[in-house]
Amino acid sequence: MTEKIKLIGVLALFFSLFGGGSAKAISISPPVMEIEANSGDSIERVIEVGNGTDQERSYSIGVKKFEITGEEGMQSFISVEGDDDFGLTSWIKYEDEKIVVPPMGSNKFVFTIDVPENADSGGHYASIYFDTGTPTEDESSDGNSKVGVAAQIHSLILVRISGEIIEKAEIEGFGIEKAEKLINRIPVQFIWRLKNNGNVHIRAQGNIEIKNMLGEKVTLLDANPKNYRVLPGNIRKIESWWGDSSDAGEDKSSFFQEAKKEFDNFAIGKYTAKLDMVYGKDNGNFLSKEINFWIFPWRIALIFLIILICFAITAVLMVKKYNRWIVKKHIKLRQ
C-alpha cells in the first residue's frame, strides 16, 4: 500500500456525539475534544480508554489527519508518516506507543499539544486512534497489509488557534424532504444545509418555528438536534422532524391505516416554517430562512366527502319517499 491511505471511518464517531464510543469492546471518552489555544501554547489533555472484556488488552496508538467527505458528514482518516505533515498531527506528543488496559477497567492516555509560535490562526484538525490489532477485513488488493477500519476507534481533536478568526456561514437550502409529493400529515421532515465559509469549525444552534395560516405558533423544533459541527469549506445536511419520525412513510400502509394516521396526526392548511440560527464563539452571528408549505389529509377528506355524498343521497331519497307518501295520502283523501 502507499504510505498515505485514506480510511473511511464508518465506525468512527461523528462530531456531534458526546458519550464514549466503542469498537471491539474498546471505549474512549471523550470521542470529540474541542480545544482553544494561542500560538506557542503547550496543552495537556487526557483520553480515558476502557476495556469491556474480561482480559487485559493492549492498544497501539497513532495520530491521523481527518477530512469530511460529502454533506452526510462521512469521515476520511489519512495516515501521516514521519514529517510529512506540519499541522496538528505533528503538534501532538505522547510518550508511549501503546496503552494497556485491565479487564473490565480503564486507563488514562495523556498527550500534549505543542502549538508552534508561527501556527496559523483558525481551525486545525486531527485524530488520535487506538488500534485493537484485530483487523476485520481481508488483505488489501496489493497483498501487503490488512485494512481493518473496525479495529480502530478515533478521538477527534478540534483545535482553534486564536488570531484572525473568520466565522462565516450561510444556509445553502431549507425545505421539506420529498416536497414534490403531497404532504398529507405529520410528521414532516425539514432539511437544511449549513455551509461553512470561514476558517474555523462552527456549530449552529437555533429553532424552526412553525405557524399555521392564522399566524398562531404551532410548535418550536430544535433545528440542529444532533449538534452537528461543520468544518471549514464543508456543507452539512441537517435534519429536524415535526412529529415522530418513526411514524413517517406510507408505502406499507393500507388506505385505512394511513387514514387513521392522518386522523391521529391531524393537520390541514398552509403553514410557515422559519429557521433561526446563531453560531460563532459568542453566538453573535445570525442566520434565518423561511418557507411555506401545505398539509392536506386527502384520505380523511375523501372519506368525509363519501359520507357527505351518502348522506345527501339518503336525504334526497327520504325526501322523495316522503313526497310520494304525501301524494298518495292526498289522493286517498280525495277518493
Secondary structure, 3 states (H helix, E strand, C coil): CCCCCEEECCCCCCCCCCCCEEECCEEEECCEEEEEECCCCEEEEEEEEEECCCCCEEEEEEEEEEEEECCCCEEEEEECCCCCCCCHHHHEECCCCEEEECCCCEEEEEEEEECCCCCCCEEEEEEEEEECCCCCCCECCCCCCECCHHHEEEEEEEEEECCCCCCCEEEEEEEECCCCCCCCCCCEEEEEEEEECCCCCECCEEEEEEECCCCCEEEEEECCCCCCCECCCCEEEEEEEECCHHHCCCCCCCHHHHHHHHHHCCCCEEEEEEEEEEECCCCCEEEEEEEEEEECCHHHHHHHHHHHHHHHHHHHHHHHHHHHHHHHHHHHHHC
